[in-house]
Amino acid sequence: MKKIILIILVLLVSHEKVIAEEYSMKSIGKNKFKSMIINNEKLTIVENNFTWIDSLANYGTGFCYGSIINDNDNITLNNFCEFTDNNENRFWSKVQRVSSNLKSGLGKQQFLKASDKYKFLLEKDCKYAVSFFHEVNFLLELKCK
């Protein structure tokens, strides 16, 4: 009986460690676009503002600046973002996506710099899914391991 209890405790502790190592964030926001088209290539400058909440019950606001290049429906997106939580702690990331569809897609997010509270993000491998609605609004979900 002691062995069974020990096994259950080890499994519970291991499960909690796996959960603790995962990080997620949800964001909702709005984009502003400025575009230029030359031949079949379109360059779009993007600015967006959003609110976010994460799996550790932190929340805040953020903004990104970046570009979207659409070359014959081959879309490359690169953004740099700043996040500020409700206690004025900040962190910064680079967001990248290559896709054939701008309205939704999957990409990578790399955290580049962070205040002490968010330094753990610098070592995370993060992927996101995004969907756009009403052409300028978006919903993004980020998962990190």
N, C-alpha and C positions, 0 to 999 in steps of 0.2 A: 504494500500500500504506500509506503514511503517513496518507493521508486516512481510510482505513478504520479504522486503529488509533485515530486522533483521534476519529472518530465513536463508536467503541465506548467509549472512555474517557469522553466527554461523557455518553453514555447511562448508563453505570455510576454516574458521580457524580450525575447527576440522579435515578436510581433510589434511591440511598442517601439523598439529601436527602428524597425523598418518604417513605421508610420512617422516617427519623429524626423527621419532623414528626408522624407518627401515634403515638398513645398509647392503650394499652388496659389494662384492669384486670378481674380476675375476683374476685368476692366470694362467700362462702358464709356463711350465718348463720341466726339464729333470731329470730322476732318474738314480742313479748308484746302482746296486744290488750286494751283495755277499751272497751266499747261502750255506747251509749245509743240507743234507737229512739223516735222521736216521729212518729206518723202513718206516712208512708212514707219518712221520712228517717232514716238511720242515721249517727251520728257515732262513729268509732272512733279512739281515741288509740293510737298505735303507738310502741313502743320496741323497737329491735332491736340486736343485737350481732353482729359478723361478723369474719372474717379476710379478708385480701385479698393479692393478688400482682399486680404490674404488668409491663408489657412492658420495663421497665428493670431488672428483677430486684430491685425493692424489694418489701418485704412488711411486713405489720403487722396491727393490729387497728383496729376502729372501732365506732362506735355512732351511731344516729340517733334523734331524737324527731320525731314528726309526727302528722298527722291524715289520716284517710280519710273522705270524705263520700260516702255512697251514697244518691242521691236517685232512686228508681225505676230502678235499674240504670245510672245515670249516675255513674260513680265519678271522684272527684277526689282525688288523693293529693299531699300536700305534706310533705316531711321536711327537716330540717336535720341534717347529719351531720358528725362529727369523725373524722378518720383519723390514726393515729399509726403511724409506721414503726418498724422495729427499732432505730433510732438516736434515737428520741424526737422526730423531726421531725414537724410536724403540718400539716394542711390541712383546710379546712372547705368544705362544699358545700351547695347546695340541690337537692333532688330533686323533680321534678314529673312527674305522669302524669295524663292524662285518658283514661278507658277505659270499656268496658262489661263488662269481665271483670277481676276482681281476681286470679285465679289465674295469669295471665301477661299480659305487655304490654310496650309500648315507651314510653319517656319521655325527658325531658331532665334532664341534671345540669349545674349551673353551679357552678364553683369560686369561692368568695367571698373567701377569705383563705388565705394559705399562708406557711410559713416559707421562707427563701431557696431551699432545695433544690427546692421545688415551685412557685415563683412562675410558672414557665412554664405551669402549668395554668390560671392566671387568664385567659389569652388563648385557651383552647381552646373549640371548639364540641363538646359531648359529648352522645351519645345512648346509651341503655342498653336492654337487653332483660332481663326478669326472669321467672322461673318459680318458683312456690311448690309445695312438696310436703309431704305429711303436715300440711297446713293451716298450719303455723307456720314451716317451714324454707324458705329461698329460695336460689336461685343467680342471680347477676346478672353480666352481662357488659357492660362499658362500652367504647365506642370514641370517641376524640376526634381531631379534626383541627385 
